[in-house]
Amino acid sequence: MATTTKRSRLTIDIPADLKRRLRLIAAHRDISIRQYVLDTIEEQLAKDWVGVADQEGWLALTAGSDPVLAEIWDNDKDAAYDNV
């Protein structure tokens, strides 16, 4: 059985010129305007989230959040802790 993601509707008013450009770019990428907007929002949120989360201290110290830690933790000796 497929799982569904709960959705929420968002409605915005945009200038006609912006909608025209949006439609052209989405068509150029061969995707719907909806998909283009979702992709763009996700991309921008990912960038903004890291900045805000780092500023607010929301990011835990992980290999994903700190490349230096990734280098230190990515070794055979510390691999035993991966399953803890």
CYANA upper distance limits for C-alpha pairs under 8 A (distance plus 0.5 A):
 14 ILE  CA     18 LEU  CA      7.02
 14 ILE  CA     19 LYS  CA      7.13
 15 PRO  CA     19 LYS  CA      6.97
 16 ALA  CA     20 ARG  CA      6.68
 17 ASP  CA     21 ARG  CA      6.80
 18 LEU  CA     22 LEU  CA      6.52
 19 LYS  CA     23 ARG  CA      6.54
 20 ARG  CA     24 LEU  CA      6.76
 21 ARG  CA     25 ILE  CA      6.66
 22 LEU  CA     26 ALA  CA      6.59
 22 LEU  CA     33 ILE  CA      7.32
 23 ARG  CA     27 ALA  CA      6.55
 23 ARG  CA     33 ILE  CA      6.54
 24 LEU  CA     28 HIS  CA      6.56
 25 ILE  CA     29 ARG  CA      6.80
 26 ALA  CA     30 ASP  CA      6.61
 26 ALA  CA     31 ILE  CA      5.83
 26 ALA  CA     32 SER  CA      6.35
 26 ALA  CA     33 ILE  CA      5.95
 26 ALA  CA     36 TYR  CA      6.34
 27 ALA  CA     31 ILE  CA      6.43
 27 ALA  CA     32 SER  CA      7.45
 27 ALA  CA     33 ILE  CA      8.33
 31 ILE  CA     35 GLN  CA      6.78
 31 ILE  CA     36 TYR  CA      7.07
 32 SER  CA     36 TYR  CA      6.71
 33 ILE  CA     37 VAL  CA      6.58
 34 ARG  CA     38 LEU  CA      6.67
 35 GLN  CA     39 ASP  CA      6.49
 36 TYR  CA     40 THR  CA      6.56
 37 VAL  CA     41 ILE  CA      6.53
 38 LEU  CA     42 GLU  CA      6.56
 39 ASP  CA     43 GLU  CA      6.62
 40 THR  CA     44 GLN  CA      6.68
 41 ILE  CA     45 LEU  CA      6.42
 42 GLU  CA     46 ALA  CA      6.56
 43 GLU  CA     47 LYS  CA      7.07
 44 GLN  CA     48 ASP  CA      6.61
 45 LEU  CA     49 TRP  CA      6.07
 46 ALA  CA     50 VAL  CA      6.90
 47 LYS  CA     51 GLY  CA      7.16
 48 ASP  CA     52 VAL  CA      6.65
 49 TRP  CA     53 ALA  CA      6.15
 50 VAL  CA     54 ASP  CA      6.33
 50 VAL  CA     59 LEU  CA      8.33
 51 GLY  CA     55 GLN  CA      6.64
 52 VAL  CA     56 GLU  CA      6.49
 53 ALA  CA     57 GLY  CA      6.25
 53 ALA  CA     58 TRP  CA      5.08
 53 ALA  CA     59 LEU  CA      6.19
 54 ASP  CA     58 TRP  CA      6.51
 54 ASP  CA     59 LEU  CA      6.21
 59 LEU  CA     65 SER  CA      7.57
 60 ALA  CA     65 SER  CA      7.92
 61 LEU  CA     65 SER  CA      6.94
 61 LEU  CA     66 ASP  CA      7.39
 61 LEU  CA     69 LEU  CA      8.47
 62 THR  CA     66 ASP  CA      6.67
 62 THR  CA     69 LEU  CA      7.46
 62 THR  CA     70 ALA  CA      7.91
 63 ALA  CA     67 PRO  CA      6.56
 63 ALA  CA     68 VAL  CA      8.15
 63 ALA  CA     69 LEU  CA      5.79
 63 ALA  CA     70 ALA  CA      4.55
 63 ALA  CA     71 GLU  CA      8.35
 63 ALA  CA     73 TRP  CA      7.74
 64 GLY  CA     70 ALA  CA      7.42
 66 ASP  CA     70 ALA  CA      6.86
 67 PRO  CA     71 GLU  CA      6.89
 68 VAL  CA     72 ILE  CA      6.96
 69 LEU  CA     73 TRP  CA      6.37
 70 ALA  CA     74 ASP  CA      6.22
 71 GLU  CA     75 ASN  CA      8.36
 73 TRP  CA     78 ASP  CA      6.59
 73 TRP  CA     79 ALA  CA      8.39
 74 ASP  CA     78 ASP  CA      7.53
 74 ASP  CA     79 ALA  CA      7.77
 75 ASN  CA     79 ALA  CA      6.70
 76 ASP  CA     80 ALA  CA      8.13
 78 ASP  CA     82 ASP  CA      7.87
 79 ALA  CA     83 ASN  CA      8.41
 80 ALA  CA     84 VAL  CA      8.12
